[in-house]
Amino acid sequence: MFLLDVDGVLNPFAATRCPEGFGEYVMFADEEPVRLCSAHGQWIIELGRLFDVAWATGWNEEANRLLAPVLGIPPLPVVAMPRSPFHPREKVPAIAAFTAGRPAVWVDDAHTPEARDWARRRREPTLLITIDPEIGLCRDSVDEALAWVREIEHAPRAAPLA
């Protein structure tokens, strides 16, 4: 699984100016424009060749309705999050249920101590990639996730107990 947040990851909302390579899109009246980069759509499609990619964001289904068309990606499964506003730690139970029994990469700008504890306690391989919300998702993070999944695919597996 590749779990993808939006604000701070695809939308570098904390940047003082719109970063190079991003466009601004008005999606909600009376709110700041959402900053999106077309390369992110290409990267999500690339990640989808090795991962099941899902939204893990307070945007919930709005991510498919509003963001997927701009990014040029198909609709993705959605990890149902609590109604906004919510504390980032409240994502952990939903993500834990969604990824149960499966390796997971979780990309977010606000990994809490609860998220780190969850990742550490899991039996399945788990990688948290924390993104700077002033910069957003960079190619280095995509490459890190791709290298990680290739590594776990080739890791020796324990023999089943007889």
C-alpha positions in Angstrom: 0.0 0.0 0.0 1.1 3.6 -0.7 -0.9 6.0 1.4 -1.0 9.5 0.2 -1.9 12.7 2.1 -2.8 15.9 0.2 -2.3 19.1 2.2 1.4 19.5 2.8 2.3 16.6 0.5 0.7 17.3 -2.9 -0.4 20.8 -1.8 2.6 22.6 -0.3 0.3 25.0 1.6 3.0 26.2 4.0 5.1 27.8 1.2 5.0 31.6 1.2 4.7 31.6 -2.6 3.5 29.0 -5.1 6.6 26.8 -5.7 8.0 26.5 -9.2 6.3 23.8 -11.2 3.0 24.1 -9.3 -0.2 25.8 -10.4 -2.9 27.2 -8.1 -6.4 26.0 -8.4 -9.4 27.5 -6.6 -11.4 24.5 -5.4 -13.3 25.9 -2.4 -14.9 29.3 -2.1 -13.3 31.6 0.6 -10.2 29.3 0.9 -6.7 29.6 -0.3 -6.0 28.1 -3.7 -4.7 24.5 -3.8 -1.2 24.2 -5.2 -0.7 21.1 -7.5 2.1 19.9 -9.7 1.5 17.9 -12.8 4.6 15.7 -12.1 2.8 14.4 -9.0 0.2 12.8 -11.3 2.9 11.1 -13.3 4.6 9.9 -10.1 1.4 8.5 -8.7 0.8 6.5 -11.9 4.4 5.2 -11.6 3.9 4.3 -8.0 0.7 2.5 -8.9 2.8 0.0 -11.0 4.3 -1.4 -7.7 1.8 -0.3 -5.1 -1.9 -0.1 -4.4 -2.1 3.7 -4.0 -4.8 5.1 -1.8 -5.8 8.6 -0.5 -5.1 9.0 3.2 -6.4 12.5 3.7 -9.1 14.6 5.2 -10.2 15.3 1.7 -11.7 11.8 1.6 -13.7 11.3 -1.6 -13.2 15.0 -2.6 -9.6 14.0 -3.5 -11.0 11.8 -6.3 -13.6 14.4 -7.4 -11.4 17.5 -7.4 -7.7 16.4 -7.5 -7.6 13.3 -9.6 -8.8 15.0 -12.8 -6.3 17.9 -12.3 -3.5 15.4 -11.7 -4.6 13.1 -14.6 -4.9 10.0 -12.5 -7.8 7.5 -12.1 -9.8 7.6 -8.9 -8.0 5.9 -6.0 -9.3 4.0 -3.0 -9.9 6.3 0.0 -9.0 5.6 3.6 -12.0 7.1 5.3 -10.9 9.8 7.7 -12.8 11.5 10.5 -14.8 14.6 9.6 -12.6 17.8 9.4 -11.2 19.3 11.5 -9.4 16.5 13.2 -6.0 16.0 14.9 -3.5 14.1 12.7 -3.2 11.3 15.3 -6.8 10.5 14.4 -5.7 9.1 11.1 -3.9 6.2 12.7 -6.9 3.9 13.5 -8.2 4.3 9.9 -4.9 3.6 8.4 -4.2 0.7 10.7 -7.5 -0.9 9.6 -7.0 -0.2 5.9 -3.5 -1.7 5.8 -4.1 -4.6 8.1 -1.8 -7.5 7.1 -0.1 -5.6 4.2 3.2 -3.7 3.8 2.6 0.0 3.7 4.3 3.3 2.9 2.5 6.3 4.5 3.4 9.7 3.0 2.3 12.7 5.2 3.5 16.0 6.5 2.3 15.4 10.0 3.3 12.0 11.3 2.5 12.1 15.0 4.1 10.0 17.8 1.1 7.7 17.5 1.8 7.2 13.8 5.5 6.4 14.6 4.5 4.0 17.4 2.0 2.2 15.1 4.6 1.8 12.3 7.2 0.5 14.8 4.8 -2.1 16.3 3.5 -3.5 13.0 4.6 -6.9 11.9 4.3 -6.0 8.3 7.0 -3.8 6.7 6.2 -0.2 7.1 7.8 3.0 5.9 6.8 6.5 7.0 7.9 9.3 4.7 7.5 12.7 6.2 7.2 15.6 3.8 8.0 19.3 4.4 4.7 21.2 3.9 6.6 24.2 2.4 8.1 22.0 -0.4 5.6 19.1 -1.0 6.3 15.7 -2.5 9.7 15.5 -4.2 11.2 12.9 -6.5 13.6 11.7 -3.8 10.6 10.6 -1.7 9.1 8.7 -4.6 12.4 7.0 -5.3 12.8 6.1 -1.6 9.4 4.4 -1.7 10.1 2.6 -5.0 13.5 1.3 -3.7 11.9 0.2 -0.4 9.1 -1.8 -2.1 11.7 -3.5 -4.4 13.8 -4.3 -1.4 11.0 -6.0 0.5 9.8 -7.9 -2.6 13.3 -9.5 -2.8 13.8 -10.0 1.0 14.0 -13.6 2.1 10.8 -14.8 3.7 10.6 -16.9 6.8 9.6 -20.5 6.1 6.0 -21.3 7.3 5.8 -23.2 10.5 5.0 -26.9 10.1 
